[in-house]
Amino acid sequence: MMNVLLLGSGGREHAFAKKISESKLLNQLYILPGNAGTARCGQNLEGSPNDAEAIKKIVWEKDIHCIVVGPEEPLVKGLKDALRKDDVLRDVIFVGPDAGGAALEGSKAFAKNFMKKYGIPTARFKEVNETNIHEGIQFLESLQPPYVLKADGLAGGKGVLILNNPDEAKEELKNFIFKNKMGDAGKVVVIEEFLQGIECSCFVFTDGIHYQLLPFAKDYKRIGDGDTGPNTGGMGAVSPVPFADEDFVHKVRQRIIEPTLESMRLEGCPYEGFLFIGLMNVGGDPYVIEFNCRMGDPETEAIFPRIKSDFLEWFKCYHEKKLNQFVLDIDPRTACVLIMASKGYPDAYEKNKPITISSALSGNCMLFAAGIRATDEGWFTNGGRVLALCSLADTLHEARSHAYSEIQKIHFENAYFRTDIGADLLKYY
């Protein structure tokens, strides 16, 4: 039996907590810091997922056998490396990459140069800082709109600007570098050629030798219907993805996943854990938009409900480098996830609004807490993205209809959700 420590506090972590809590191998689940939803799956602990010394102490005191990292920041900052310095802690299962692997997300410039070096298909780009900003402006002038600017460092999913006006793109480039628009994350900027196509999210779980491909998903990053307005952390997701057919998936494996994992081994840092690959389908050919060193949010809330397998058995095989011996049992049904957000998100948003649910959600629907604070008086909003509602049904049409019906039962003042999640995919059926 295993004691597990899960790091993070969002809807993704609630989805992890729910699946881990269902494992027959689980003794006790601890979540640091967790949220109102994870508290129903295990015991929340106070503290920061970035505090390596505090986490070491918890591992000793709670006799932790497995650590699962939800967010990217602890991984990019080298939490795994810090724990592995302790001989005893080396035997603890750690689900996530070391700092070398996490650099695929921690630095957009590193990821783009890595792909260029190893011939992994991605958009043309230019790395820009204060010393070569004139070259960046020249590169912008060579491109056709829209223009893509990406902060090099971590920006909570909000470090990407897509702009149609060249003068605005040049001004924003200067704002990133000289006016700290994205703080230190924007001191280096990657300018990318815009790829015309349709996006999807690919997820890989790897033990450094073998890998497994999880169900594909599609998320919706813009705040407004019709993919309008600023980028967010994600306003909804659907899984599976109808255009990710057998031919497309074969190309993704052959051109992207396998070269990436092999090249990371050549770089001396074999990748372990979950790898998110943001893809653009350009006329049937996959191109990498970005790498993330963890599961995505809200895609996790769409994918995990479709995985029937025991998660701790899965993680045990991963630790023993035997992923090739584990069979993932996938529910064939379609998942549709809607994010309910606070007024003002992704900018300054309202908090402390009481949350009510008028009646019980139906059996094929589940709720994942994110920005929710639990008190003796009930649940209150405590974040921009407050909750994720997932519906499972035999078809996308049914999953969407069910999700939009069920979300009407959830209320808080000025609640907002997109009304078109998955609508663009209906034409594929």
Secondary structure as the mmCIF struct_conf table of DSSP 4:
data_model
#
loop_
_struct_conf.conf_type_id
_struct_conf.id
_struct_conf.beg_label_comp_id
_struct_conf.beg_label_asym_id
_struct_conf.beg_label_seq_id
_struct_conf.end_label_comp_id
_struct_conf.end_label_asym_id
_struct_conf.end_label_seq_id
STRN STRN1 MET A 2 GLY A 8
BEND BEND1 GLY A 10 GLY A 10
HELX_RH_AL_P HELX_RH_AL_P1 GLY A 11 SER A 21
TURN_TY1_P TURN_TY1_P1 GLU A 22 GLU A 22
TURN_TY1_P TURN_TY1_P2 LYS A 24 LEU A 25
STRN STRN2 LEU A 26 PRO A 33
TURN_TY1_P TURN_TY1_P3 ALA A 36 GLY A 37
HELX_RH_3T_P HELX_RH_3T_P1 THR A 38 ARG A 40
TURN_TY1_P TURN_TY1_P4 CYS A 41 CYS A 41
BEND BEND2 GLY A 42 GLY A 42
STRN STRN3 GLN A 43 ASN A 44
BEND BEND3 GLY A 47 GLY A 47
TURN_TY1_P TURN_TY1_P5 PRO A 49 ASN A 50
HELX_RH_AL_P HELX_RH_AL_P2 ALA A 52 GLU A 61
TURN_TY1_P TURN_TY1_P6 LYS A 62 ASP A 63
STRN STRN4 CYS A 66 VAL A 69
BEND BEND4 PRO A 71 GLU A 72
HELX_RH_AL_P HELX_RH_AL_P3 GLU A 73 VAL A 76
TURN_TY1_P TURN_TY1_P7 LYS A 77 GLY A 78
HELX_RH_AL_P HELX_RH_AL_P4 LEU A 79 ARG A 84
TURN_TY1_P TURN_TY1_P8 LYS A 85 LYS A 85
BEND BEND5 ASP A 86 ASP A 86
TURN_TY1_P TURN_TY1_P9 ASP A 87 ASP A 87
HELX_RH_3T_P HELX_RH_3T_P2 VAL A 88 ASP A 91
BEND BEND6 VAL A 92 VAL A 92
STRN STRN5 ILE A 93 VAL A 95
BEND BEND7 GLY A 96 GLY A 96
HELX_RH_AL_P HELX_RH_AL_P5 ALA A 99 GLY A 106
HELX_RH_AL_P HELX_RH_AL_P6 LYS A 108 TYR A 118
TURN_TY1_P TURN_TY1_P10 GLY A 119 GLY A 119
STRN STRN6 THR A 122 THR A 122
STRN STRN7 PHE A 125 VAL A 128
TURN_TY1_P TURN_TY1_P11 GLU A 130 THR A 131
BEND BEND8 ASN A 132 ASN A 132
HELX_RH_AL_P HELX_RH_AL_P7 ILE A 133 SER A 142
BEND BEND9 LEU A 143 LEU A 143
HELX_LH_PP_P HELX_LH_PP_P1 GLN A 144 GLN A 144
BEND BEND10 PRO A 145 PRO A 146
STRN STRN8 TYR A 147 ALA A 151
BEND BEND11 ASP A 152 GLY A 153
TURN_TY1_P TURN_TY1_P12 GLY A 156 GLY A 157
STRN STRN9 VAL A 160 LEU A 163
BEND BEND12 ASN A 164 ASN A 164
HELX_RH_AL_P HELX_RH_AL_P8 PRO A 166 PHE A 178
BEND BEND13 LYS A 179 LYS A 179
TURN_TY1_P TURN_TY1_P13 LYS A 181 MET A 182
HELX_RH_3T_P HELX_RH_3T_P3 GLY A 183 GLY A 186
BEND BEND14 LYS A 187 VAL A 188
STRN STRN10 VAL A 189 GLU A 193
HELX_LH_PP_P HELX_LH_PP_P2 PHE A 194 GLN A 196
BEND BEND15 GLY A 197 GLY A 197
STRN STRN11 ILE A 198 THR A 206
BEND BEND16 GLY A 208 ILE A 209
STRN STRN12 TYR A 211 LEU A 213
HELX_LH_PP_P HELX_LH_PP_P3 LEU A 214 PHE A 216
STRN STRN13 ALA A 217 ALA A 217
STRN STRN14 LYS A 218 ASP A 219
STRN STRN15 ARG A 222 GLY A 224
TURN_TY1_P TURN_TY1_P14 ASP A 225 ASP A 227
STRN STRN16 THR A 228 ASN A 231
BEND BEND17 GLY A 233 GLY A 233
BEND BEND18 MET A 235 MET A 235
STRN STRN17 GLY A 236 SER A 239
BEND BEND19 PRO A 240 PRO A 240
TURN_TY1_P TURN_TY1_P15 PRO A 242 PHE A 243
HELX_RH_AL_P HELX_RH_AL_P9 GLU A 246 VAL A 252
HELX_RH_PI_P HELX_RH_PI_P1 ARG A 253 ILE A 257
HELX_RH_AL_P HELX_RH_AL_P10 GLU A 258 LEU A 266
TURN_TY1_P TURN_TY1_P16 GLU A 267 GLY A 268
STRN STRN18 GLY A 273 VAL A 282
TURN_TY1_P TURN_TY1_P17 GLY A 283 GLY A 284
STRN STRN19 ASP A 285 ASN A 292
BEND BEND20 CYS A 293 ARG A 294
TURN_TY1_P TURN_TY1_P18 ASP A 297 PRO A 298
HELX_RH_AL_P HELX_RH_AL_P11 GLU A 299 ILE A 303
HELX_RH_3T_P HELX_RH_3T_P4 PHE A 304 ARG A 306
STRN STRN20 ILE A 307 ILE A 307
BEND BEND21 SER A 309 SER A 309
HELX_RH_AL_P HELX_RH_AL_P12 PHE A 311 HIS A 319
TURN_TY1_P TURN_TY1_P19 GLU A 320 LYS A 321
HELX_RH_3T_P HELX_RH_3T_P5 LEU A 323 GLN A 325
HELX_LH_PP_P HELX_LH_PP_P4 PHE A 326 LEU A 328
STRN STRN21 ILE A 330 ILE A 330
BEND BEND22 ARG A 333 ARG A 333
STRN STRN22 THR A 334 ALA A 341
TURN_TY1_P TURN_TY1_P20 LYS A 343 PRO A 346
BEND BEND23 ASP A 347 ALA A 348
STRN STRN23 PRO A 354 PRO A 354
STRN STRN24 THR A 356 ILE A 357
BEND BEND24 SER A 358 SER A 359
HELX_LH_PP_P HELX_LH_PP_P5 ALA A 360 SER A 362
TURN_TY1_P TURN_TY1_P21 GLY A 363 ASN A 364
STRN STRN25 CYS A 365 ALA A 369
BEND BEND25 ALA A 370 GLY A 371
STRN STRN26 ILE A 372 THR A 375
TURN_TY1_P TURN_TY1_P22 ASP A 376 GLU A 377
STRN STRN27 GLY A 378 THR A 381
BEND BEND26 GLY A 383 GLY A 384
STRN STRN28 ARG A 385 ALA A 393
BEND BEND27 ASP A 394 THR A 395
HELX_RH_AL_P HELX_RH_AL_P13 LEU A 396 GLU A 406
HELX_RH_3T_P HELX_RH_3T_P6 ILE A 407 LYS A 409
STRN STRN29 ILE A 410 HIS A 411
TURN_TY1_P TURN_TY1_P23 GLU A 413 ASN A 414
STRN STRN30 TYR A 416 TYR A 416
BEND BEND28 THR A 419 THR A 419
TURN_TY1_P TURN_TY1_P24 ILE A 421 GLY A 422
HELX_RH_3T_P HELX_RH_3T_P7 ALA A 423 TYR A 428
#
